[in-house]
């Protein structure tokens, strides 16, 4: 038997209390919360033209904008925080403007008879499903049958229309195609929610939904044929929505550009004249008396089918090696080594006749299903000398490197994307590499003639000038889509098919009105800022690499605000664009 040990009692203590969490609100967390909240609202209310969504989104945007000045005292914020404040404020105002534009389109679609009462019936069914409200199978079936009758009436209306009507009607007709496809997807999800799970609702809605779905498909096909986007149309069928001078001025203010539309057209014309003079010099160096002949010669240097991806790989390696060799920008190993190559479908080449890029490069070159004429135009339009610029535009030091930095530095600013920063950056490198003599720095086997390389770079520079001219003049009501195509063919030297694709892309509604103008104008902004800081600075001059790295590490910031940051200038809550970067 062992002696029992005495256990000393431990005095009772209060349970450990975690401190109350304190929410620290910063402008960065406000942006992140705003972005996530807006995404959740739009995800739940998934139909973009729903009256409920319109109301909820407007309320959310308005309340967030009003709370911004109450939550933060601008003058007490650090400079980087002031930048975020200005970005969010400008972004919400822009979203409210776009919200108003969408609401006006919905109203016009109703006035023209494209959105009948049946559309609201379908939206109500979808939103009841999202809210998991109690629904009657019989009532749903009746609603779907009513919608089917509404679609039939719209199909009859389309059959009775001999022509398009005015440009507004043509554009709204085109705009509704995507909306009806969106509605069909939402209905399919809502029906699928009940099918097989709720036997009563499933029994009632199976046949009405089958018939309505077929009719909705027929409707989008009919609209596609009517507007010419089904592939049967010509350049005459290209649709767009000229927004007018006042709306253009609003867009320029939102993009922080202190120029009028007319001034921007003049800037583009002056640059175009410089390009034409340089094109004559390059044509003479190539051995031709006329630049049109030199351009034809360069176009016909295309490679055989199956070789274009090899061209892209080698041109990408050449551009990356160049910027690293001259210490122009930091190229991290992951950015350099990990990018993908995919091919553009023949259908997509109708609106994207050249390369696209970012995390991957999407290569335009003929597929076996294309007509003989279209194959040759695609090959001629994507010859090695032309592709030399598009490759470094899309990869390094262009979009691929840009997206690498956007994911890692101030990623909350990615939501503020603007073509003047995104596209302007890539075109800026085209201007800088020209200035540095890149056409003669050859280290691959495909684009080996300096004069041809100059013609390739000048072709794209002229293309950017033309984009400013035709996009602004179209929205001013001064050019038709056909005249825009003719400008690209006669003055720039495009193949007609690629010119049609370019104009379709510009006016199809996927891009904001100033998107095409933003390429060269944004490049001019970066070019002027570089000159001020790297070449002409009154204080210590920036190193080239430091300037480029600094731009990338700030993420999407309007270039006028970026300029104020880099120059140490005071920001104000009500500041507007004043910088005359081409004066």
C-alpha positions as CSV (number, residue, x, y, z in Angstrom):
1,X,0.0,0.0,0.0
2,X,1.4,3.4,-1.1
3,X,1.0,6.6,0.6
4,X,-1.7,8.8,-1.0
5,X,-0.3,12.1,-2.3
6,X,-2.2,15.2,-1.4
7,X,-3.4,17.2,-4.4
8,X,-3.3,20.9,-4.0
9,X,-6.5,22.4,-5.3
10,X,-6.2,25.0,-8.1
11,X,-8.2,28.1,-7.5
12,X,-11.0,28.7,-9.9
13,X,-10.4,31.4,-12.6
14,X,-12.6,33.0,-15.1
15,X,-12.6,31.3,-18.5
16,X,-10.2,32.8,-21.0
17,X,-12.0,35.5,-23.0
18,X,-11.1,36.3,-26.6
19,X,-11.0,40.0,-27.3
20,X,-13.9,41.3,-29.3
21,X,-12.9,41.5,-32.9
22,X,-12.4,45.0,-34.1
23,X,-13.2,45.6,-37.8
24,X,-10.6,47.9,-39.2
25,X,-12.1,49.5,-42.3
26,X,-9.5,50.6,-44.9
27,X,-10.2,51.9,-48.4
28,X,-8.6,48.7,-49.7
29,X,-10.9,46.4,-47.7
30,X,-13.8,48.7,-48.8
31,X,-12.9,48.0,-52.5
32,X,-12.6,44.3,-51.9
33,X,-15.9,44.2,-50.0
34,X,-17.7,46.3,-52.6
35,X,-16.4,44.1,-55.4
36,X,-17.4,40.9,-53.7
37,X,-20.8,42.2,-52.6
38,X,-21.7,43.4,-56.1
39,X,-20.6,40.1,-57.6
40,X,-22.9,38.3,-55.1
41,X,-25.9,40.5,-55.9
42,X,-25.4,40.0,-59.7
43,X,-24.8,36.2,-59.3
44,X,-28.0,35.7,-57.3
45,X,-30.1,38.0,-59.5
46,X,-28.6,36.3,-62.6
47,X,-30.7,37.9,-65.4
48,X,-28.9,41.1,-66.3
49,X,-32.0,42.9,-67.5
50,X,-34.3,41.9,-64.7
51,X,-36.2,44.9,-63.1
52,X,-35.4,43.4,-59.6
53,X,-31.7,43.3,-60.3
54,X,-31.8,46.8,-61.8
55,X,-33.4,48.2,-58.6
56,X,-31.1,46.3,-56.2
57,X,-27.9,47.2,-58.0
58,X,-28.8,50.9,-58.3
59,X,-29.6,51.0,-54.6
60,X,-26.3,49.2,-53.7
61,X,-24.2,51.5,-55.9
62,X,-25.9,54.7,-54.7
63,X,-25.6,53.8,-51.0
64,X,-21.9,52.8,-51.4
65,X,-21.0,56.0,-53.1
66,X,-22.8,58.0,-50.5
67,X,-21.1,56.2,-47.6
68,X,-17.6,56.7,-49.1
69,X,-17.2,60.3,-48.0
70,X,-18.8,59.5,-44.6
71,X,-16.4,56.6,-44.0
72,X,-13.1,58.3,-45.1
73,X,-11.7,61.8,-44.7
74,X,-9.9,62.2,-48.0
75,X,-7.2,64.6,-46.9
76,X,-6.2,62.4,-43.9
77,X,-5.6,59.4,-46.2
78,X,-2.1,58.4,-47.4
79,X,-1.4,59.0,-51.1
80,X,-1.9,55.4,-52.0
81,X,-5.2,55.3,-50.1
82,X,-6.3,58.5,-51.9
83,X,-5.6,56.9,-55.2
84,X,-7.8,53.9,-54.2
85,X,-10.5,56.4,-53.0
86,X,-10.5,58.2,-56.4
87,X,-10.5,54.9,-58.3
88,X,-13.5,53.5,-56.4
89,X,-15.4,56.8,-56.6
90,X,-14.9,57.0,-60.3
91,X,-15.7,53.4,-60.8
92,X,-19.1,53.6,-59.0
93,X,-20.0,56.7,-61.0
94,X,-19.2,54.9,-64.2
95,X,-21.2,51.8,-63.1
96,X,-24.2,54.0,-62.4
97,X,-23.9,55.6,-65.8
98,X,-23.7,52.1,-67.5
99,X,-26.7,51.0,-65.4
100,X,-28.7,53.9,-66.8
101,X,-27.6,53.0,-70.3
102,X,-28.8,49.4,-69.8
103,X,-32.1,50.5,-68.4
104,X,-32.7,52.7,-71.4
105,X,-31.9,49.7,-73.7
106,X,-34.5,47.6,-71.9
107,X,-37.0,50.4,-72.2
108,X,-36.3,50.7,-76.0
109,X,-36.6,46.9,-76.4
110,X,-40.0,47.1,-74.8
111,X,-41.1,50.0,-77.0
112,X,-40.0,48.2,-80.2
113,X,-41.9,45.0,-79.2
114,X,-38.9,42.8,-78.6
115,X,-39.5,42.5,-74.8
116,X,-43.2,41.7,-74.3
117,X,-45.0,40.8,-71.1
118,X,-43.9,37.2,-71.6
119,X,-40.3,38.2,-70.8
120,X,-41.3,39.5,-67.3
121,X,-43.3,36.3,-66.8
122,X,-40.2,34.2,-67.4
123,X,-38.1,36.5,-65.2
124,X,-40.6,36.2,-62.3
125,X,-40.5,32.3,-62.5
126,X,-36.7,32.3,-62.4
127,X,-36.5,34.7,-59.5
128,X,-39.2,32.7,-57.5
129,X,-37.0,29.7,-58.0
130,X,-33.9,31.6,-56.7
131,X,-35.9,32.6,-53.7
132,X,-37.1,29.0,-53.2
133,X,-40.7,30.3,-53.1
134,X,-43.6,27.9,-53.2
135,X,-44.7,27.4,-56.8
136,X,-47.6,25.7,-58.5
137,X,-46.7,23.3,-61.3
138,X,-49.9,24.3,-63.1
139,X,-49.2,28.0,-62.8
140,X,-45.6,27.5,-64.1
141,X,-46.9,25.5,-67.0
142,X,-49.4,28.3,-67.8
143,X,-46.6,30.9,-67.6
144,X,-44.3,28.9,-69.9
145,X,-47.2,28.4,-72.4
146,X,-47.9,32.2,-72.3
147,X,-44.2,32.8,-73.0
148,X,-44.3,30.4,-75.9
149,X,-47.1,32.4,-77.4
150,X,-45.2,35.6,-76.9
151,X,-42.2,34.2,-78.7
152,X,-44.5,33.2,-81.6
153,X,-45.8,36.7,-81.8
154,X,-42.2,38.1,-81.9
155,X,-41.2,35.6,-84.6
156,X,-44.2,36.8,-86.7
157,X,-43.1,40.4,-86.1
158,X,-39.7,39.6,-87.4
159,X,-41.1,37.8,-90.5
160,X,-43.2,40.9,-91.3
161,X,-40.2,43.3,-91.1
162,X,-38.9,44.0,-94.6
163,X,-35.8,45.9,-93.4
164,X,-34.0,46.9,-90.2
165,X,-35.5,50.3,-89.6
166,X,-33.1,52.9,-88.1
167,X,-29.7,52.2,-86.6
168,X,-31.1,52.2,-83.1
169,X,-33.7,49.5,-83.9
170,X,-31.0,47.5,-85.6
171,X,-28.7,47.7,-82.6
172,X,-31.4,46.8,-80.1
173,X,-32.4,43.8,-82.2
174,X,-28.8,42.7,-82.1
175,X,-28.5,43.4,-78.4
176,X,-31.6,41.3,-77.5
177,X,-30.0,38.1,-79.0
178,X,-27.6,37.8,-76.1
179,X,-30.4,38.7,-73.7
180,X,-32.7,35.9,-75.0
181,X,-29.9,33.4,-74.8
182,X,-29.3,34.5,-71.2
183,X,-33.0,34.1,-70.4
184,X,-33.0,30.6,-72.0
185,X,-30.1,29.6,-69.8
186,X,-31.7,30.9,-66.7
187,X,-35.0,29.1,-67.5
188,X,-33.2,25.9,-68.2
189,X,-31.5,26.1,-64.7
190,X,-34.8,26.9,-63.0
191,X,-36.7,24.0,-64.7
192,X,-33.8,21.7,-63.9
193,X,-34.1,22.6,-60.2
194,X,-37.5,21.0,-60.1
195,X,-37.2,18.2,-62.7
196,X,-37.0,14.8,-61.1
197,X,-37.1,16.3,-57.6
198,X,-40.6,17.7,-57.4
199,X,-42.8,15.1,-59.2
200,X,-45.9,17.4,-59.4
201,X,-44.0,20.4,-60.9
202,X,-42.0,18.1,-63.2
203,X,-45.3,16.5,-64.5
204,X,-46.8,19.9,-65.3
205,X,-43.8,21.7,-66.9
206,X,-42.0,19.0,-69.0
207,X,-43.8,19.6,-72.3
208,X,-44.4,23.4,-72.0
209,X,-40.6,23.9,-71.3
210,X,-39.6,21.6,-74.2
211,X,-41.7,23.6,-76.6
212,X,-40.6,27.0,-75.2
213,X,-37.0,26.1,-75.3
214,X,-37.3,25.1,-79.0
215,X,-39.0,28.4,-79.8
216,X,-36.4,30.5,-77.9
217,X,-33.6,28.8,-80.0
218,X,-35.6,29.6,-83.1
219,X,-35.9,33.2,-82.0
220,X,-32.2,33.7,-81.5
221,X,-31.5,32.1,-84.9
222,X,-34.0,34.3,-86.5
223,X,-32.5,37.4,-84.9
224,X,-29.0,36.3,-85.9
225,X,-30.2,35.9,-89.5
226,X,-31.9,39.3,-89.5
227,X,-28.9,41.1,-88.1
228,X,-26.3,39.1,-90.2
229,X,-24.2,37.8,-87.3
230,X,-25.0,34.2,-88.2
231,X,-22.3,34.3,-90.9
232,X,-24.7,34.9,-93.8
233,X,-24.4,38.7,-93.6
234,X,-22.1,41.2,-95.3
235,X,-20.4,44.3,-94.1
236,X,-23.7,46.1,-94.7
237,X,-25.2,44.1,-91.8
238,X,-22.6,45.3,-89.2
239,X,-24.6,46.9,-86.3
240,X,-23.5,49.5,-83.8
241,X,-25.0,52.2,-81.6
242,X,-23.5,55.7,-82.2
243,X,-23.7,57.3,-78.8
244,X,-23.2,61.0,-79.8
245,X,-20.9,63.8,-78.8
246,X,-22.2,64.4,-75.3
247,X,-22.0,60.7,-74.3
248,X,-18.4,60.6,-75.8
249,X,-17.5,63.6,-73.6
250,X,-18.8,61.7,-70.6
251,X,-16.8,58.6,-71.5
252,X,-13.6,60.8,-71.9
253,X,-14.2,62.3,-68.5
254,X,-14.6,58.8,-67.0
255,X,-11.4,57.7,-68.7
256,X,-9.5,60.8,-67.4
257,X,-8.7,62.2,-70.8
258,X,-8.8,66.0,-71.1
259,X,-9.4,66.2,-74.8
260,X,-12.5,66.7,-77.0
261,X,-13.5,64.0,-79.6
262,X,-12.5,66.4,-82.4
263,X,-9.1,67.0,-80.8
264,X,-8.4,63.3,-80.6
265,X,-9.3,62.8,-84.3
266,X,-6.8,65.6,-85.2
267,X,-4.1,63.9,-83.0
268,X,-4.7,60.6,-84.8
269,X,-4.5,62.2,-88.3
270,X,-1.2,63.9,-87.4
271,X,0.3,60.6,-86.3
272,X,-1.2,58.9,-89.4
273,X,0.7,61.3,-91.6
274,X,4.0,60.6,-89.8
275,X,3.4,56.9,-90.2
276,X,2.7,57.3,-94.0
277,X,6.0,59.2,-94.4
278,X,7.9,56.5,-92.5
279,X,6.1,53.8,-94.6
280,X,7.4,55.4,-97.8
281,X,11.0,55.3,-96.4
282,X,10.7,51.7,-95.4
283,X,9.2,50.8,-98.8
284,X,12.1,52.4,-100.6
285,X,14.5,50.5,-98.4
286,X,12.7,47.3,-99.4
287,X,13.1,48.2,-103.1
288,X,9.6,49.4,-104.0
289,X,8.5,52.7,-105.4
290,X,5.0,52.5,-103.9
291,X,4.2,51.6,-100.3
292,X,1.2,49.6,-101.4
293,X,3.5,47.3,-103.4
294,X,5.9,46.9,-100.4
295,X,2.9,46.1,-98.2
296,X,1.8,43.4,-100.6
297,X,5.2,41.9,-100.7
298,X,5.4,41.7,-96.9
299,X,1.9,40.2,-96.7
300,X,3.0,37.4,-99.0
301,X,5.8,36.3,-96.7
302,X,3.3,34.2,-94.7
303,X,4.4,30.8,-93.5
304,X,2.8,27.4,-94.4
305,X,-0.1,25.9,-92.5
306,X,1.1,24.3,-89.3
307,X,4.1,26.6,-88.9
308,X,2.5,29.7,-87.3
309,X,2.7,28.5,-83.7
310,X,6.5,28.0,-84.2
311,X,6.7,31.6,-85.5
312,X,4.9,32.8,-82.4
313,X,7.2,30.9,-80.0
314,X,10.3,32.2,-81.6
315,X,9.1,35.8,-81.8
316,X,8.1,35.6,-78.2
317,X,11.5,34.4,-77.2
318,X,13.1,37.2,-79.2
319,X,11.1,39.9,-77.6
320,X,11.6,38.6,-74.1
321,X,15.4,38.3,-74.6
322,X,15.5,41.8,-75.9
323,X,13.9,43.5,-72.9
324,X,16.0,41.4,-70.5
325,X,19.2,42.1,-72.4
326,X,18.7,45.8,-72.3
327,X,17.4,45.8,-68.7
328,X,14.1,47.5,-69.6
329,X,11.8,45.7,-67.1
330,X,11.9,42.9,-64.6
331,X,10.6,39.7,-66.1
332,X,10.0,37.1,-63.3
333,X,10.8,33.5,-64.2
334,X,7.3,32.3,-63.8
335,X,6.0,35.0,-66.2
336,X,8.7,34.1,-68.7
337,X,8.3,30.3,-68.6
338,X,4.6,29.7,-68.2
339,X,2.3,30.9,-70.9
340,X,0.1,28.8,-73.2
341,X,-0.6,28.8,-76.9
342,X,-4.1,28.1,-78.3
343,X,-5.7,28.5,-81.7
344,X,-8.5,30.9,-82.7
345,X,-11.6,29.2,-84.1
346,X,-12.7,30.1,-87.6
347,X,-16.0,31.6,-86.2
348,X,-14.1,33.7,-83.7
349,X,-11.8,35.0,-86.4
350,X,-14.8,36.8,-87.9
351,X,-14.5,39.3,-85.1
352,X,-10.9,38.7,-83.9
353,X,-8.8,38.3,-87.1
354,X,-5.5,38.7,-85.3
355,X,-4.0,37.4,-82.1
356,X,-5.4,37.8,-78.6
357,X,-3.4,37.3,-75.4
358,X,-2.9,37.6,-71.7
359,X,-2.3,34.4,-69.7
360,X,-2.2,32.6,-73.1
361,X,-1.7,33.7,-76.7
362,X,-4.6,32.8,-79.0
363,X,-3.2,32.5,-82.6
364,X,-5.3,33.4,-85.6
365,X,-4.4,31.3,-88.7
366,X,-6.6,29.5,-91.2
367,X,-8.4,26.3,-90.3
368,X,-9.3,23.6,-92.8
369,X,-13.0,24.5,-92.8
370,X,-12.4,28.1,-94.0
371,X,-12.9,29.1,-97.7
372,X,-9.9,29.4,-99.9
373,X,-10.2,33.1,-100.0
374,X,-10.5,33.5,-96.3
375,X,-7.5,31.2,-95.7
376,X,-5.3,33.4,-97.8
377,X,-6.5,36.6,-96.2
378,X,-5.9,35.2,-92.7
379,X,-2.4,34.1,-93.7
380,X,-1.5,37.4,-95.4
381,X,-2.9,39.4,-92.5
382,X,-0.8,37.3,-89.9
383,X,2.6,37.2,-91.7
384,X,5.8,37.1,-89.6
385,X,6.6,40.8,-89.9
386,X,3.1,41.8,-88.8
387,X,3.1,39.1,-86.1
388,X,6.3,40.4,-84.6
389,X,4.5,43.3,-83.0
390,X,1.3,41.3,-82.1
391,X,3.4,38.7,-80.2
392,X,5.2,41.1,-77.9
393,X,1.9,43.1,-77.6
394,X,0.1,40.0,-76.3
395,X,2.9,38.3,-74.3
396,X,6.1,40.0,-73.0
397,X,6.5,42.9,-72.3
398,X,2.8,43.3,-73.1
399,X,-0.4,41.7,-71.7
400,X,1.0,38.5,-70.3
401,X,3.6,40.3,-68.2
402,X,1.0,42.9,-67.3
403,X,-1.5,40.3,-66.0
404,X,1.3,38.6,-64.0
405,X,1.9,41.8,-62.1
406,X,-1.9,42.5,-61.8
407,X,-2.4,39.3,-59.9
408,X,0.4,40.1,-57.5
409,X,0.5,43.8,-56.8
410,X,-2.5,45.8,-55.6
411,X,-4.8,43.0,-57.0
412,X,-7.8,44.9,-55.6
413,X,-7.3,47.5,-58.4
414,X,-7.8,45.0,-61.2
415,X,-11.5,45.7,-61.1
416,X,-10.7,49.3,-62.4
417,X,-9.5,48.1,-65.7
418,X,-9.3,50.7,-68.5
419,X,-8.2,50.3,-72.1
420,X,-6.0,53.3,-71.7
421,X,-3.9,51.4,-69.1
422,X,-4.4,47.8,-70.3
423,X,-4.1,48.3,-74.1
424,X,-2.1,51.5,-73.8
425,X,0.7,49.6,-72.1
426,X,1.2,47.1,-74.9
427,X,1.1,49.7,-77.6
428,X,3.5,51.9,-75.6
429,X,6.0,49.1,-76.0
430,X,5.5,49.1,-79.7
431,X,6.4,52.8,-79.8
432,X,9.4,52.4,-77.4
433,X,10.8,49.4,-79.3
434,X,10.5,51.3,-82.6
435,X,12.4,54.2,-81.0
436,X,15.1,51.9,-79.8
437,X,15.6,50.3,-83.2
438,X,14.0,46.9,-82.6
439,X,13.2,46.2,-86.3
440,X,17.0,45.7,-86.8
441,X,17.5,43.5,-83.7
442,X,16.8,40.2,-85.2
443,X,17.4,36.8,-83.5
444,X,14.9,34.4,-85.1
445,X,14.4,32.9,-88.6
446,X,11.0,34.2,-89.6
447,X,11.0,38.0,-89.7
448,X,14.6,38.8,-90.8
449,X,14.4,41.8,-93.0
450,X,14.7,45.2,-91.2
451,X,12.7,47.1,-93.7
452,X,9.9,44.5,-93.7
453,X,9.9,44.6,-89.9
454,X,9.6,48.4,-90.0
455,X,6.6,48.0,-92.3
456,X,5.1,45.5,-90.0
457,X,5.4,47.9,-87.0
458,X,4.2,50.8,-89.0
459,X,1.1,48.9,-90.2
460,X,0.0,48.4,-86.6
461,X,0.7,52.0,-85.7
462,X,-1.4,53.1,-88.6
463,X,-4.0,50.6,-87.5
464,X,-4.1,52.3,-84.1
465,X,-4.5,55.7,-85.7
466,X,-7.3,54.4,-87.8
467,X,-9.0,53.0,-84.7
468,X,-9.1,56.4,-83.1
469,X,-10.5,58.0,-86.3
470,X,-13.2,55.5,-87.2
471,X,-14.4,54.7,-83.6
472,X,-14.8,58.4,-82.6
473,X,-16.3,59.5,-85.9
474,X,-18.7,56.5,-85.9
475,X,-20.0,57.6,-82.5
476,X,-20.2,61.2,-83.7
477,X,-22.4,59.9,-86.5
478,X,-19.8,60.9,-89.2
479,X,-18.9,57.4,-90.5
480,X,-20.8,54.3,-91.3
481,X,-19.5,50.8,-90.6
482,X,-18.8,50.4,-94.3
483,X,-16.8,53.6,-94.4
484,X,-14.8,52.4,-91.4
485,X,-13.9,49.2,-93.3
486,X,-12.9,51.2,-96.3
487,X,-10.6,53.3,-94.2
488,X,-8.8,50.2,-92.9
489,X,-8.5,48.8,-96.4
490,X,-7.5,51.9,-98.3
491,X,-5.4,53.8,-95.9
492,X,-3.9,51.1,-93.6
493,X,-3.7,48.2,-96.0
494,X,-5.9,45.6,-94.3
495,X,-7.3,42.6,-96.0
496,X,-11.1,43.3,-96.4
497,X,-12.0,40.2,-94.3
498,X,-9.8,41.3,-91.4
499,X,-11.1,44.9,-91.7
500,X,-14.7,43.6,-91.5
501,X,-13.7,41.6,-88.4
502,X,-12.1,44.6,-86.8
503,X,-15.1,46.8,-87.3
504,X,-17.6,44.1,-86.1
505,X,-15.5,43.7,-83.0
506,X,-15.5,47.4,-82.4
507,X,-19.2,48.0,-82.6
508,X,-20.7,44.7,-81.4
509,X,-21.3,46.0,-77.9
510,X,-18.6,43.9,-76.1
511,X,-16.3,46.9,-75.7
512,X,-17.0,50.4,-74.4
513,X,-17.1,53.2,-77.0
514,X,-13.5,54.4,-76.4
515,X,-11.9,51.0,-76.2
516,X,-10.3,51.1,-79.7
517,X,-9.2,54.7,-79.2
518,X,-7.6,53.8,-75.9
519,X,-4.8,51.7,-77.5
520,X,-2.8,54.5,-79.0
521,X,-4.0,57.3,-76.7
522,X,-3.0,55.3,-73.7
523,X,0.4,54.6,-75.3
524,X,0.9,58.4,-75.9
525,X,0.2,59.0,-72.2
526,X,2.8,56.4,-71.1
527,X,5.2,57.8,-73.7
528,X,4.8,61.3,-72.4
529,X,5.1,60.2,-68.8
530,X,8.3,58.3,-69.6
531,X,9.7,61.4,-71.3
532,X,9.0,63.5,-68.2
533,X,10.5,61.1,-65.7
534,X,13.2,59.2,-67.6
535,X,14.5,61.8,-70.1
536,X,13.5,65.4,-69.0
537,X,13.1,65.2,-65.3
538,X,14.3,68.4,-63.5
539,X,15.2,66.3,-60.4
540,X,16.9,62.9,-60.3
541,X,16.0,61.0,-63.5
542,X,14.3,57.7,-63.2
543,X,16.0,54.6,-64.6
544,X,14.1,53.0,-67.5
545,X,13.7,49.7,-65.6
546,X,12.5,51.5,-62.4
547,X,9.9,53.4,-64.3
548,X,8.4,50.3,-66.0
549,X,8.5,48.3,-62.8
550,X,6.8,51.1,-60.9
551,X,4.0,51.3,-63.5
552,X,3.4,47.5,-63.3
553,X,3.4,47.5,-59.5
554,X,0.7,50.1,-59.2
555,X,-1.8,48.0,-61.2
556,X,-4.7,49.7,-63.0
557,X,-4.5,53.4,-62.3
558,X,-5.6,56.1,-64.8
559,X,-2.3,57.4,-66.2
560,X,-3.0,61.0,-65.2
561,X,-3.4,59.9,-61.5
562,X,-0.3,57.7,-61.9
563,X,1.6,60.8,-63.2
564,X,0.5,62.8,-60.1
565,X,1.7,59.9,-57.8
566,X,5.1,59.6,-59.5
567,X,5.6,63.4,-59.5
568,X,4.6,63.7,-55.8
569,X,1.7,66.0,-56.6
570,X,-1.2,66.6,-54.3
571,X,-4.4,64.8,-55.0
572,X,-7.9,66.2,-54.4
573,X,-11.2,64.4,-53.9
574,X,-12.8,66.3,-56.8
575,X,-9.9,66.3,-59.2
576,X,-10.7,65.8,-62.9
577,X,-8.5,65.3,-66.0
578,X,-6.4,68.3,-67.0
579,X,-3.3,66.7,-68.5
580,X,-2.7,67.7,-72.1
581,X,-0.3,64.9,-72.9
582,X,0.0,65.6,-76.6
583,X,0.3,69.4,-76.5
